[in-house]
Amino acid sequence: LQRYEWPTLDVLIRCSKGTYIRSIARDLGQSLGCGGYVQALRRTRIGSVNAEQAIPWQSTAEEAQAALLPLSLAAAHLARFEASEEEARRLQQGQALPFEAARDHEVSLWHNERFIGIGSVDTARNRLKPTKMVTLDV
């Protein structure tokens, strides 16, 4: 709870992807018997990237280009898988690789210290499937 001034409630929510903030407001309003909705919503962080790193919408293309963060930052929270040249080629072609793990999860995919995408581990099939790939010349 950040601030409360009838009838407005300001809250800070730390959550994972897939969380519906508007649904939380609706459910809270139902629980209180008064209804609830989101008047304003501001995302302050996505993974390791925070709002202070954002640039103003009025920025020029050159300013925006200069402020770009490395693509690999989007997957910095994931376990890392270093693919061989052949594995990288197969992943780029959409092919799954044999892979054994204790649980289903996502991994960041790398080849020669270069980020190439994100894969999903399927423990039922003992496979690593490419899910989001970036262009790579191998």
Summary of the structure (lengths in Angstrom):
residues: 138
radius of gyration: 20.6
end to end distance: 50.9
largest distance: 61.9
contacts: 285
relative contact order: 0.11
helix: 25%
strand: 28%
